[in-house]
Amino acid sequence: MTTWPNQTDEKCQELIEEITKATHAVTGAPLDKIAVVIQEIPQNRWGEGGIMATHPEFPELSRRRG
């Protein structure tokens, strides 16, 4: 799981639990064999649609088409 920083421990725990459950449901892998790693990437090192995540209008501009 790759996300921006500042996730709380509670949110990280929830992500780990839900990703583990979904992986188990889809693949049948044993729960104790599913590892989840949360990697936090600073917004100034993340971009979508050619727009850096720190840009004030990132949510709108990053949804470009074509």
Buried (B, 14 or more C-beta within 10 A) or exposed (E): EEBEEEBEEEEBEEBBEEBBEEBBEEEEEEEEEBEEEBEEEEBEEBBEEEBBBEEEEBEEBBEEEE
